[in-house]
Amino acid sequence: MTPSLSLLGKRRFLPLFATQFLGAFNDNLYKSAMVILVTYAVYNDETKEATFNAIAGGLFILPFFLFSALAGQLADSMDKARIIRFVKTAEIFIMIAGAAGLLLHNIPLLLAALFAMGVHSSFFGPIKYAILPQHLKRDEVLGGTGLVEAGTYGAILLGTIAGGLLGRSYEAYAAAGVLFVALIGRITGSYVPPAPPEADAPPLKMDWHIIRASIRLVNATLHIPRLFLAIAAISFFWAQGAILAAQFPPLVKNVLHANEQVATLFLAIFSVGVAVGSILINRLLKGRVLAKYSPAAAIVMGLFVLHLYWNCLGWPVTDGPLLDFKTFVMIGQAEWIMFDLFGVAVAGGVFVVPLYAFLTTTVQKSETARTVAANNIVNSGAMVLSALMLTLLVQVGVSVEGTLLLVAVTSPVAAWIAWKLHLACDDEEACAA
């Protein structure tokens, strides 16, 4: 097996890695700047802030539900590198609108650009994973998938920090940043090697009826038991993750009584943790695509969320000025909260990375993009539902801490699905076949 990090020196992987890294960075630079701007400089109401974050999360995910079927059809029937160049060009124009929203504090424009970035990502998403089996050897796919996940969350970390620092008082720099990164992403995308359709790929015959195409694609994928279980487990994970991510800024401001520096710290810790988990699971599995560690990882994730809930209930600070970074970390209980966040994220990376590799190694190469697209449809549907449920819970008075408890008590369901997937593979060879 080629060591994972050595892939970064290869033309068949590095340009794709750089392009997806920059895309994830820009997504989170923009989203973080927008959320911090709205939470700390526009609204001054706990319910409005939590509702905005829930709506923003759902609005970014909705395009994956609507357009993934079209994206999958295109990616399996056209050169994937050509599609990358097209969507990265579109990103430049989207970020022009997003930059204007940041400068004008215009919430409708901010949300419109966020939705458009979701559309952009829904077309790039199937390619990001489906191109790996085409450019990498079989025993490199898990390592490549882990690097993509680690790189994505490293980009989330850096983008989140940058957006958090710029979002409240330096919107002009954030606006310039999202435009600059979009331009660089377009340049790196031009170096992705050609990835033409496989010989047995179906001819391009687009079904533009979004609902019919989505139902057909999902039905064609989910009738395979192992794919059904893998997609169900990934979807449950992202539904939980959507709730956690949406609640971080309100949790920091309204429960821990801290400022945007601490909100950025939370997102940064989470991003680092998932990256660590993504690399760790590749070391544990040694390149094999197996689900055997995922059930335990789901349980561990739930336990960390439960401990985070307990620590938030006992948080000692309830009034006075918002805590800055230095003051927050000096509080003894803050160490446990940061430890819990990191543990949740590491367990999440261990849980989900093999499942993504599983999707791309158990189908024909000519079907990988559609399989990933079907996964994205189900994932996004689960995340939109979780965002709607979160909005409803907030409106009826459920506290931020209460939503953490909801995530914790549902983790055994994710573990059960992952365990069923593990049992569905009669042996290690069956899982990797």
Secondary structure, 3 states (H helix, E strand, C coil): CCCHHHHHHCCCCHHHHHHHHHHHHHHHHHHHHHHHHHHHHHCCCHHHHHHHHHHHHHHHHHHHHHHHHHHHHHHHHCCHHHHHHHHHHHHHHHHHHHHHHHHHCCHHHHHHHHHHHHHHHHHHHHHHHHCHHHHCCHHHHHHHHHHHHHHHHHHHHHHHHHHHHHCCCCHHHHHHHHHHHHHHHHHHHCCCCCCCCCCCCCCCCCCCCHHHHHHHHHHHHHCCHHHHHHHHHHHHHHHHHHHHHHHHHHHHHHHCCECHHHHHHHHHHHHHHHHHHHHHHHHHHCCCCCCCCHHHHHHHHHHHHHHHHHHHHCCCCCCCCCECHHHHHHCHHHHHHHHHHHHHHHHHHHHHHHHHHHHHHCCCHHHHHHHHHHHHHHHHHHHHHHHHHHHHHHHCCCCHHHHHHHHHHHHHHHHHHHHHHHHHCCCHHHHHC
